[in-house]
Amino acid sequence: MPFYQAPANATLVYAGTYTRGKSKGIYYYWLQTDHLEVSQNITLNPLGLAGETQDPSFLELDPKRRLLFCVNETNQFEGKPTGAVSAFSIGSDGN
């Protein structure tokens, strides 16, 4: 999958993935809505790995888009039977 360079004013989309295969956690994409031949052809362009974490399912951004929170769907965390919540700082490039 090729990775793109997002424009400065890009809308970014974050997606959590189950990490039972090759996936490493949270990935981010540039939501391309401009310069498309047909307006229904909105495109998600992959930008790469945003955060490495185990089985992130529910994602939430803080109102200022500086932090990304996720619920980790796991039966164990740090050796204890439980789930987890993780938080990530978002840099100026969205990563």
GIZIZI-V237847 format. One record per residue. N is the residue number from 0. RES is the residue in one small letter. PSI is psi in whole degrees, -180 to 180 (NA if undefined). OMEGA is omega as a letter, one per 40 degrees, with the letter a starting at -180 (999 if undefined). BURIAL is I if it has 9 or more other ideal C-beta (glycine too) atoms within 8 Angstrom, else O. Layout:
BEGIN
n->[N	N]
res->[RES	RES]
psi->[PSI	PSI]
omega->[OMEGA	OMEGA]
burial->[BURIAL	BURIAL]
END
This chain:
BEGIN
n->[0	1	2	3	4	5	6	7	8	9	10	11	12	13	14	15	16	17	18	19	20	21	22	23	24	25	26	27	28	29	30	31	32	33	34	35	36	37	38	39	40	41	42	43	44	45	46	47	48	49	50	51	52	53	54	55	56	57	58	59	60	61	62	63	64	65	66	67	68	69	70	71	72	73	74	75	76	77	78	79	80	81	82	83	84	85	86	87	88	89	90	91	92	93	94]
res->[m	p	f	y	q	a	p	a	n	a	t	l	v	y	a	g	t	y	t	r	g	k	s	k	g	i	y	y	y	w	l	q	t	d	h	l	e	v	s	q	n	i	t	l	n	p	l	g	l	a	g	e	t	q	d	p	s	f	l	e	l	d	p	k	r	r	l	l	f	c	v	n	e	t	n	q	f	e	g	k	p	t	g	a	v	s	a	f	s	i	g	s	d	g	n]
psi->[124	149	145	165	119	145	162	-35	22	146	125	145	133	141	128	145	150	138	34	-2	-126	-15	150	0	-111	128	156	153	154	125	105	117	-12	156	39	144	-38	131	-23	-10	54	138	139	116	122	135	-20	-166	124	-35	134	118	157	125	58	125	-62	126	147	135	146	161	-29	3	37	-20	144	124	149	150	128	116	89	151	-18	142	125	41	3	146	102	177	-168	159	133	153	141	140	138	124	176	-22	3	-8	NA]
omega->[i	i	a	i	a	i	a	a	a	i	a	i	i	a	i	a	i	a	a	i	a	a	a	i	a	i	i	a	i	i	a	i	a	i	i	a	a	a	i	a	i	a	i	i	a	i	i	i	i	a	i	a	a	i	i	a	a	a	i	i	i	a	a	i	i	a	i	i	i	i	i	i	a	i	i	i	a	i	a	i	a	i	a	i	i	i	a	i	a	i	a	i	i	a	999]
burial->[O	O	O	O	O	I	O	O	O	I	O	I	I	I	I	I	I	O	I	O	O	O	I	O	I	I	I	I	I	I	I	I	O	O	O	I	O	O	O	O	O	I	O	I	I	I	I	O	O	I	I	O	I	I	I	I	I	O	I	O	I	I	O	O	O	O	I	I	I	I	I	I	O	I	O	O	I	O	O	O	O	O	I	I	O	I	O	I	O	I	O	O	O	I	O]
END
